[in-house]
Amino acid sequence: MTDIAWIDLALASARPKALGALLRYFRNLDTAEEAFQEACLRAIRTWPEKGPPRDPTAWLIFVGRNSGIDAVRKWTKIQALPDEDVISDTEDAESDIVERLDDSNYRDDILRLLFICCHPDLPATQQIALALRIVSGLSVPQIARAFLVSESAMEQRITRAKARVAKAGVPFETPSPEERAERLSIVSTMIYLIFNEGYSQADPRHEAAAFSDEAIRLARLMLHILPSEPELMGLLALMLLQISRRPARFNAGDEIVLLEDQDRSLWNQPYINEALALLDKALRHRKPAPYQIQAAIAAVHSRAKRAEDTDWVEIDLLYRALERLQPSPVITLNRAVVVSKLQGPQNALDLIDPLGEKLGGYFYYHGLRGGLLKQLGLTGQAREAFDRAIALAHSAAEAAHIRRQIDKMQEEATQPIAK
């Protein structure tokens, strides 16, 4: 590995911990980010010549802190500075930082950094954009291309998000156990949103396709910080099981291949094995929660060698448990697929029809409803549902999948009846 390649990897790995610590020092997201960027520039200039430091993260924190203090001194006096004896300390500051990192601070630093990025005052799109920029270090042009917006629009989105965070006055004290549990839930949701942004992409060359891998990296980071949290294990297991199917989810024409039609030999078995081990470990804690149950549902699919071997009864029980823990029309919609397998399309249709008001703007509702109506031979109503699904599709692949259903329905309607 070249010096530059190693440095890039080291900077990316250190970013959440170092930026989180700098945020604790300066209590200002812009100042912390600028200090970290300056430290990265100095690393690129000095590490190839002098060699890597003993602890790259501690080095970045130390250099970034001093750089940030210089900038604050120069441009403003609003922020309270550390005492002069701290600033002028000539002892082995890097070693001191390493010791403090090894104690406890960095865990809360990273949690705080992630929590700030997914502050409840921010819309989901701003949460994702801010996390990708601040925590993952993606550039504004990269994020803009992924979201199919201009660079200026994405820059404004991130700037507005930072302004909202500053206005909200997020506390910087160490969170209590109750606050940590709340933050963990919100951070997990944000990570899963990032994952889904990437998972929905058919083209692996699309900028957003890499988001799934970044979400998995963030989940691993969180699990490293909080290794005994079963719901984090469940979240990581769920994402690994879903991403294991990525090679089989789209055909050569970038068209969606349904789970039951996928070539299961293409599934990534190492991901599946890791996920199943994580899930088993999580379930031993006997604290069932939504991500663990969703992972358990995905695990049932992953254990079936063929689609016809799927244990739909077990999946139905798991969906019922999920409905009790987290009542949601979307969860009921997913259970309707199971009901159609076990009890037929009419019972599934009866289950989802009351959801029309809440899910009227949801692509998958109309897609499933169209499929059930098609199975019942109600082609006119099925066509209406499919047309509505196409209008709500989020991607060309989704729209193409529904159009294929319409084409198949029309082909079946024009076939002569056998005598």
HELIX and SHEET records of a PDB file:
HELIX    1   1 ASP A    3  PHE A   26  1                                  24    
HELIX    2   2 LEU A   29  LYS A   50  1                                  22    
HELIX    3   3 PRO A   56  TRP A   75  1                                  20    
HELIX    4   4 GLU A   84  ILE A   87  1                                   4    
HELIX    5   5 ALA A   93  ASP A  103  1                                  11    
HELIX    6   6 ASN A  105  CYS A  117  1                                  13    
HELIX    7   7 ALA A  124  ILE A  134  1                                  11    
HELIX    8   8 VAL A  140  PHE A  147  1                                   8    
HELIX    9   9 GLU A  151  ALA A  168  1                                  18    
HELIX   10  10 PRO A  177  TYR A  199  1                                  23    
HELIX   11  11 GLU A  207  ALA A  210  5                                   4    
HELIX   12  12 PHE A  211  ILE A  225  1                                  15    
HELIX   13  13 PRO A  230  ILE A  243  1                                  14    
HELIX   14  14 ARG A  246  ALA A  248  5                                   3    
HELIX   15  15 LEU A  259  ASP A  261  5                                   3    
HELIX   16  16 ARG A  264  LEU A  266  5                                   3    
HELIX   17  17 GLN A  269  LEU A  283  1                                  15    
HELIX   18  18 PRO A  290  ARG A  303  1                                  14    
HELIX   19  19 ALA A  307  ASP A  309  5                                   3    
HELIX   20  20 TRP A  312  LEU A  325  1                                  14    
HELIX   21  21 PRO A  329  GLN A  343  1                                  15    
HELIX   22  22 PRO A  345  ILE A  352  1                                   8    
HELIX   23  23 ASP A  353  LEU A  355  5                                   3    
HELIX   24  24 PHE A  363  GLN A  375  1                                  13    
HELIX   25  25 THR A  379  LEU A  392  1                                  14    
HELIX   26  26 ALA A  396  THR A  414  1                                  19    
END                                                                             
